[in-house]
Amino acid sequence: MAFDRQSVRYEPVQTTEQAGLEVVAQPAPSDKFPVNAPSDALPIPVATEFQSQQYLDPKYGQYGQAYQGGDSRGFDGYGAAESGGVGAVAAASSGKRICGLKRWVFFVILAVVVLVIAGGIGGGIAGGLLSSRSNNANGGDSNSQAAANSTGTSPTSSASAIPAIATPGTFAAVKASEGLMDNVKGITYFFQDINTPDIYMWRQLGDDWRQVGKLEGLNPPPRANSSIAAVQAPDQSSISLFYTADNGTLFDAIGTFGSASWRMGQLAALTNYKAEVAPGSGIAASWWGRARSSIRVYYVDSGVARIREVAYDEDKNPRWFITTQEFEQCSQSAKVAVAHLPPRNSTNVMGETIHLFYQDRNNNVRHYPGYNGLWDVTNAETIRQTTIPTDAYLAASINLNPALDYPLRLWYIDSSSRLSFILGEGQSIATDPNFQNLGTFGDRQIATSFPNAVVSNGQVPGGSLAVITWTDGDQARVYFQAGLATNNNRNAATEIALDDTTWQTRIFDVEAP
C-alpha cells in the first residue's frame, strides 16, 4: 500500500504472556509551552478575519522614502555658487584668464581631461560586462572555490535540533460504526505533535493502518499541547474535531475519514468565543440523540473552574450554544472523560446517558451521569481510588451489554505510569428505576503486565488517552504515547487492545520521510 509522506509501521501483537515491551526511564519534562490565561485574552476572530499588519518605526519611512530626521540640507548647495557649495566655480580673476591660463588654453586642457575620463569610464563598464559573462559561462567556479576553501567556523543553527518526525502527544479516537464498518474494524485516531501545533490523522480499515497525514485547514491553529476530542457527528460521514487555540478558546473543525483537508466549524463564532478552556485541563465530546444529529462537548471553564457543556442541536438557533446546566466546580487542570450509552433505537431516546468523569477541587475523581439529558447532582458520586494520581489522564468506555448492566470502564495512568482501569456499571435509572447507580465501581485493574513507565505524564497536559469500543463494547482499544527502547527511545503511539479478556499491545511508529 502506498502511504503519504510519512508512513506507519507496527510491530507484531504482543500478549501479556510474553515478556512485554522494553521501556526506558525519562526525566521529568519541563513546561515548554507556557500559555496566556484565557480570562485575560481577547476573542479570536474567525478564519476569514485574520489580517497581517505592518508596524514601522515612526522615524523611518517606507522603502524608497527619505529618512525623516536629522539635517536635511546635505547636498542642497551642489552647483549653487551663491551658497558656497562644493560645486561652486571660482570667479575668474580676469576676464581673459582662467586659473592663470588663457581662456583657449584652459578649454583645450579641459576637453582633453574630459575625453580621458570618459574613456576610462567606458572601459570599466565594458570590462565589467565581459567579466560577468565569463563568470556565468564558468558556472560561478570562483564562488564555488571560495566556498570550498571556507573554514566552516560559522555557528550551527539551533533549529537543526528540532525533530523532523512527528512525536505523539495528546490523542483522540473515533470508531466508524455505520454500515459494514464494524466488520472491518474501522478506526480513526488523531494525535498532536508535542513539538508543534500540528495534528495528524490515521485510519484503520481491516488490518491495514494508513496515515492520512497532517490536518490542513485548522485556522486558528491549535495551541501547543491542546486537549483534543473527536466524534463521528453530526452525520454519518463526518468527524467533528475539537481543540483549543492559543488563548484557550474552543474551536471545532469538520472533516471526513479519508482526507487531511478540513474546514472550520461554527462553534466558536456562534458561542461568541465564550467557551474558554482552562490551561492543562481536558475536553471530551460525544454524539447525542437520534441519528447522531446532536453533539455534546464538556470542558473546564477557565474563569470559574467549573465543568461546562457546549451543545450542538440542528433544530436550535443558534445550533451551537453553551447550555445553562450548572455542573460542579472542579480542579482548574481537571481532565474530562465521557462514556455514552446510546438510545435504544432510532426512534426511542429513553435511557440515553452521558457518564461524565473529572477531578473535583480536592482532586478526587467524580462520576456524574446525566440521564436523558437531565442532570441531578444526587446521582453524582466520588470514586474512592487511591491509585488515581492528581490530574491523571482519563478516558471512559461502556460495554453495551444490558445483561451485565452495561459494564463501564474508567481508564487512567496510575502513579507508577501503568495503564489501569476501574470497572463499574452504566445502566440508566430512566429505563430501570430499581438500578442502584451509586457505588458500583470496584478495585483497580492493571491493563497490561509490562510497566510502561515512560508515559509522559507531565509532558502533554490535557488528555493523552483515547479509547474506542466496538462489537457492542466488549472490545476496546486504548491509545496513548510511550517512549520505547525498541523505538530508539522516541515516543510512539501505543495501542492496547482488550478482546474479551485478552490483552494485546501494538506499537505504531512514524517513520522518517
C-alpha positions in Angstrom: 0.0 0.0 0.0 1.4 3.4 -0.9 1.5 5.8 2.0 1.8 9.5 2.2 5.0 11.4 3.0 5.3 9.6 6.3 4.1 6.0 6.9 3.1 3.9 9.8 4.7 0.7 10.8 3.7 -1.6 13.6 5.3 -4.4 15.4 3.6 -7.8 15.9 1.0 -8.0 18.5 2.3 -9.0 22.0 0.2 -10.6 24.7 0.6 -10.4 28.4 2.0 -13.9 28.4 5.1 -12.5 26.6 7.9 -10.6 28.1 6.3 -7.3 27.1 7.9 -4.1 25.8 11.2 -2.9 26.9 11.0 0.6 28.3 13.3 3.3 29.4 13.1 5.9 32.0 12.6 9.6 31.1 13.5 12.7 33.1 10.7 14.8 34.3 9.8 17.1 31.4 9.8 20.8 31.6 6.9 23.2 30.8 7.9 24.0 27.2 4.7 25.6 26.2 3.5 28.4 28.6 0.1 29.8 27.6 -1.6 33.0 28.4 -4.5 32.9 30.8 -7.7 32.7 28.7 -9.6 35.0 31.0 -7.2 37.9 30.1 -7.2 37.2 26.4 -9.4 38.7 23.6 -11.7 36.6 21.4 -10.0 35.0 18.4 -11.6 36.2 15.1 -12.9 33.8 12.7 -10.6 32.5 10.0 -11.6 35.0 7.3 -10.9 37.9 9.6 -7.2 37.2 10.1 -5.2 40.0 8.5 -1.5 40.8 8.6 -0.3 44.2 9.7 3.0 46.1 9.3 4.5 48.0 12.1 7.0 50.7 11.2 9.3 52.7 13.4 7.8 56.3 13.1 11.2 57.8 12.5 11.8 55.6 9.4 9.8 55.7 6.3 8.7 53.1 3.8 11.3 51.7 1.4 12.2 54.4 -1.1 11.3 57.3 1.2 13.8 59.6 2.8 14.8 59.4 6.4 12.6 61.9 8.3 15.1 63.1 10.9 18.4 64.9 11.1 19.8 67.7 8.9 18.1 67.8 5.5 20.4 70.3 3.9 23.1 67.8 2.8 23.8 68.5 -0.9 21.4 71.4 -1.3 24.3 73.7 -2.3 25.6 71.5 -5.1 26.2 73.7 -8.2 25.0 76.9 -6.4 27.8 79.4 -6.4 25.9 81.8 -4.2 25.8 79.2 -1.4 29.5 78.3 -1.5 28.7 74.7 -2.1 31.1 72.2 -3.4 30.0 72.7 -7.0 30.6 76.5 -7.0 33.2 77.6 -9.6 35.6 80.2 -8.5 35.1 83.5 -10.3 37.8 84.4 -12.8 40.3 87.0 -11.6 40.5 88.4 -15.0 38.1 88.4 -18.0 40.9 86.9 -20.2 42.3 84.3 -17.9 41.0 81.3 -16.0 43.1 79.9 -13.2 46.1 81.9 -14.5 45.7 80.4 -18.0 44.5 81.9 -21.1 40.9 81.1 -21.9 41.6 79.0 -25.0 44.4 77.0 -23.2 42.1 76.3 -20.3 39.3 75.0 -22.6 41.8 72.7 -24.6 43.1 71.2 -21.4 39.6 70.7 -20.1 38.5 69.0 -23.3 41.4 66.5 -23.1 40.7 65.8 -19.4 37.0 65.1 -20.2 38.0 62.7 -23.0 40.4 60.8 -20.8 37.8 60.4 -18.0 35.1 59.3 -20.5 37.4 56.7 -22.0 38.2 55.3 -18.5 34.6 55.0 -17.6 33.7 53.3 -20.8 36.5 50.8 -20.5 35.5 50.0 -16.9 31.9 49.3 -18.0 33.0 47.1 -20.9 35.4 45.1 -18.7 32.7 44.5 -16.1 30.3 43.2 -18.6 32.9 40.8 -20.0 33.9 39.6 -16.6 30.2 39.0 -15.7 29.7 36.9 -18.8 32.9 34.9 -18.1 31.7 34.1 -14.6 28.3 33.0 -15.9 29.9 30.8 -18.5 32.1 29.1 -15.9 29.2 28.3 -13.6 30.5 30.5 -10.8 33.6 28.4 -10.3 35.3 31.2 -8.3 32.4 31.3 -5.8 32.4 27.5 -5.5 36.2 27.6 -4.9 35.7 30.2 -2.2 33.1 28.1 -0.5 35.4 25.1 -0.7 38.2 27.0 1.0 35.9 28.2 3.8 37.0 27.0 7.3 33.3 26.4 8.3 33.5 28.3 11.5 30.0 29.7 11.3 27.9 28.5 14.3 25.3 25.7 13.7 21.7 26.8 13.8 19.8 25.7 16.9 16.8 25.0 14.6 18.5 21.9 13.3 17.9 20.2 16.6 14.1 20.3 16.1 12.8 16.8 15.3 11.6 16.4 11.7 9.3 13.5 12.7 6.0 14.0 14.5 6.0 12.8 18.1 2.7 11.7 19.6 1.2 13.9 22.3 -2.4 14.4 23.0 -4.8 11.8 21.5 -8.4 11.5 20.2 -10.0 8.5 18.5 -13.2 7.8 16.6 -14.9 4.5 15.6 -16.7 4.3 12.3 -19.7 2.3 13.3 -22.2 2.6 10.4 -22.9 0.0 7.7 -20.2 -2.7 7.4 -17.5 -0.7 9.1 -17.7 -2.8 12.3 -16.9 -5.9 10.2 -13.6 -4.3 9.0 -12.7 -2.7 12.3 -12.9 0.9 11.1 -11.0 3.2 13.5 -9.7 6.8 13.1 -7.4 8.3 15.6 -5.6 11.6 15.9 -2.7 13.0 17.9 -1.0 16.3 18.2 2.8 16.6 17.8 4.3 17.6 21.1 6.8 19.9 19.3 4.4 21.8 17.0 0.7 22.7 16.9 0.2 20.1 14.1 -2.4 17.4 14.4 -2.0 14.1 12.5 -4.7 11.6 11.5 -4.5 7.8 11.0 -7.2 5.4 9.8 -7.5 1.6 10.1 -9.5 -0.5 7.6 -9.4 -4.2 8.4 -5.8 -5.0 9.4 -4.2 -2.1 7.5 -3.3 1.2 9.1 -2.9 4.2 6.8 -1.5 7.6 7.7 -3.9 10.2 6.2 -1.5 13.0 7.1 -1.3 16.3 8.9 -4.6 18.1 9.0 -4.9 21.2 6.9 -7.4 24.0 7.3 -7.2 24.4 11.1 -7.4 28.2 11.4 -6.5 29.4 14.0 -4.1 26.6 14.7 -4.3 24.6 18.0 -2.2 25.8 20.9 0.7 23.5 21.8 -0.3 20.6 23.9 -4.0 21.3 23.3 -6.6 18.8 24.5 -8.4 17.3 21.6 -11.6 15.3 21.2 -13.4 13.9 18.2 -16.7 12.3 17.4 -18.5 10.9 14.4 -21.2 13.5 14.0 -23.3 15.4 13.1 -23.8 13.0 10.2 -22.7 9.5 9.3 -19.8 10.6 7.0 -18.3 13.4 9.1 -15.9 13.7 12.0 -16.0 16.7 14.3 -12.7 17.6 15.9 -12.4 19.9 18.9 -9.3 21.7 20.1 -8.3 24.9 21.9 -6.5 27.9 20.3 -3.7 29.9 21.9 -6.0 31.9 24.3 -7.9 28.8 25.3 -11.0 29.4 23.0 -12.7 26.2 22.0 -12.9 25.6 18.2 -14.3 22.8 16.0 -13.2 21.5 12.6 -15.1 19.2 10.3 -13.6 16.5 8.0 -14.0 13.0 6.6 -12.4 9.7 7.4 -10.1 9.7 4.3 -9.0 13.3 3.8 -6.5 15.6 5.6 -8.3 18.7 4.2 -10.6 20.0 6.9 -12.8 23.1 7.2 -13.6 25.1 10.3 -17.0 24.8 12.0 -19.0 27.5 13.8 -18.7 26.6 17.4 -16.5 29.5 18.4 -18.4 32.1 16.4 -21.9 31.0 17.5 -20.9 30.9 21.2 -19.3 34.4 20.8 -15.9 32.9 21.7 -17.0 32.4 25.3 -16.1 28.7 25.6 -12.7 29.2 27.1 -10.8 26.1 28.3 -8.6 26.2 31.4 -4.9 25.6 30.6 -3.8 22.0 31.2 -7.3 20.7 31.5 -9.1 18.2 29.3 -12.1 18.2 26.9 -14.4 15.4 25.9 -17.1 15.0 23.3 -19.9 12.6 22.4 -22.7 12.4 19.8 -26.2 12.6 21.2 -29.8 11.9 20.2 -31.2 10.0 17.2 -29.1 9.5 14.1 -26.1 11.3 15.7 -27.7 14.7 14.8 -26.5 16.3 18.1 -23.2 16.8 19.9 -22.2 17.5 23.5 -18.8 18.8 24.5 -17.6 19.1 28.1 -14.7 21.3 29.3 -13.3 23.1 32.3 -14.3 26.8 32.2 -11.1 28.8 32.7 -12.9 31.6 34.6 -14.6 29.7 37.3 -13.0 26.2 37.3 -16.4 24.6 36.6 -17.4 21.9 34.1 -19.4 23.4 31.2 -21.4 21.9 28.4 -21.5 23.1 24.8 -24.3 21.6 22.7 -25.0 21.3 19.0 -28.6 20.7 18.0 -29.5 21.1 14.4 -33.1 22.3 15.2 -31.9 25.1 17.5 -31.0 28.6 16.6 -28.1 29.1 17.0 -27.1 25.5 16.6 -24.1 25.8 18.8 -24.7 27.2 22.3 -23.3 26.9 25.9 -26.0 25.3 28.0 -27.2 26.7 31.3 -26.6 23.4 33.1 -25.0 24.0 36.4 -22.2 21.4 36.9 -19.9 21.1 39.9 -16.8 23.1 40.4 -13.6 21.1 39.7 -9.9 21.3 39.6 -8.5 24.0 37.4 -6.5 21.4 35.5 -9.1 18.6 35.7 -9.1 16.0 32.9 -12.5 15.2 31.5 -13.8 11.9 30.0 -17.3 10.7 28.9 -18.9 7.4 28.0 -22.1 7.4 26.0 -24.9 5.0 26.5 -26.9 5.5 23.2 -30.6 5.5 22.8 -32.4 2.1 22.5 -33.1 2.7 18.8 -33.5 5.4 16.2 -36.9 6.4 17.5 -36.7 5.9 21.2 -34.2 8.1 23.2 -35.3 6.6 26.5 -32.2 5.5 28.5 -29.7 7.6 26.6 -27.0 8.6 29.2 -23.8 10.5 29.3 -21.4 9.3 32.0 -19.1 12.2 32.9 -15.8 11.8 34.8 -13.5 14.6 36.1 -11.5 15.6 39.2 -13.1 17.9 41.8 -11.4 20.7 43.7 -9.9 18.1 46.1 -8.6 16.1 43.1 -11.0 13.2 43.8 -12.5 11.6 40.7 -16.2 12.3 40.3 -18.7 10.2 38.3 -21.7 12.3 37.2 -24.3 10.6 35.0 -26.8 12.6 33.0 -30.0 10.5 32.2 -32.0 11.5 29.1 -30.2 14.8 29.1 -31.2 15.6 32.7 -28.5 16.2 35.3 -29.1 15.7 39.1 -26.2 16.1 41.4 -27.7 13.4 43.7 -26.7 10.9 41.1 -23.0 12.0 41.3 -20.5 10.1 43.3 -16.9 10.2 44.3 -14.8 7.2 43.2 -12.5 6.2 46.1 -9.4 5.0 44.4 -6.0 5.9 45.8 -4.1 4.8 42.7 -5.6 7.7 40.6 -3.0 10.5 40.8 -3.7 14.2 40.8 -4.7 15.4 37.3 -4.5 11.9 35.9 -5.3 11.4 32.2 -8.8 9.9 31.9 -10.8 8.0 29.2 -14.0 6.1 29.5 -15.8 3.3 27.6 -19.0 1.4 28.0 -20.0 -2.2 27.1 -23.4 -2.3 25.5 -24.5 -5.5 27.3 -27.7 -5.0 29.2 -27.4 -8.4 30.9 -24.3 -7.1 32.7 -25.9 -3.7 33.4 -23.6 -2.1 30.8 -20.1 -2.5 32.1 -18.5 0.9 32.4 -14.7 1.4 32.5 -12.7 4.4 33.6 -9.2 4.3 32.2 -6.2 6.2 33.6 -2.5 6.2 34.0 -1.7 5.3 37.7 1.0 6.8 39.9 3.5 4.2 38.6 2.7 5.1 35.0 0.8 1.9 34.2 -2.4 1.9 32.2 -5.2 0.9 34.6 -8.9 0.9 34.8 -11.7 0.5 37.3 -15.0 -1.3 36.4 -18.5 -0.1 37.2 -22.0 -0.3 35.8 -23.5 2.1 33.4 -27.2 1.2 33.4 -29.7 4.0 33.2 -32.1 4.6 36.0 -34.5 6.0 33.4 -35.1 2.6 32.0 -34.5 0.6 35.2 -35.7 2.6 38.2 -34.6 -0.1 40.5 -31.0 0.0 39.4 -28.6 1.1 42.2 -26.4 3.5 40.3 -24.1 4.5 43.2 -21.1 2.5 44.5 -20.7 0.2 41.5 -17.0 0.8 40.9 -14.6 -1.8 42.2 -10.9 -2.1 42.6 -8.2 -1.0 40.2 -7.2 -3.5 37.5 -3.9 -3.2 35.5 -4.5 -3.3 31.8 -1.1 -4.7 30.9 1.6 -6.7 32.6 4.5 -4.6 31.5 5.3 -1.4 33.5 5.1 1.3 30.7 6.9 3.7 33.0 7.7 6.1 30.2 4.3 7.5 29.5 5.0 11.2 29.7 2.6 12.2 32.4 3.7 15.8 32.7 4.8 16.4 29.1 1.4 16.5 27.4 -1.1 18.2 29.8 -4.7 17.9 28.7 -5.5 14.3 28.0 -3.1 11.9 26.4 -5.5 8.9 26.4 -8.1 8.0 23.8 -10.4 4.9 23.8 -12.9 3.4 21.3 -15.1 0.3 21.6 -17.0 -1.9 19.1 -19.0 -5.1 18.8 -21.3 -3.7 21.5 -18.4 -2.5 23.5 -16.9 -5.8 24.7 -13.7 -4.9 22.8 -11.7 -1.8 23.5 -8.7 0.0 22.0 -6.8 2.5 24.1 -4.3 4.9 22.6 -1.5 6.8 24.4 2.1 7.8 23.9 5.1 6.0 25.3 8.9 6.2 24.7 10.2 2.8 23.9 13.7 1.3 23.7 12.7 -0.6 20.6 11.8 2.7 19.0 15.2 4.4 19.5 13.8 5.8 22.8 11.4 8.0 20.9 7.7 8.4 21.7 5.4 6.3 19.7 1.7 5.8 19.5 0.7 2.7 21.6 -2.5 0.7 21.2 -3.5 -1.5 24.0 -6.4 -3.8 23.0 -8.9 -5.6 25.1 -10.6 -8.5 23.3 -13.0 -10.2 25.7 -10.5 -11.0 28.5 -7.2 -11.0 26.5 -4.9 -8.0 26.4 -2.7 -7.2 23.4 -0.3 -4.4 22.6 0.8 -2.8 19.4 3.3 0.0 18.6 2.8 2.5 15.8 5.9 4.3 14.8 6.1 7.3 12.4 8.9 6.5 10.0 11.3 9.1 8.7 10.3 10.6 5.2 
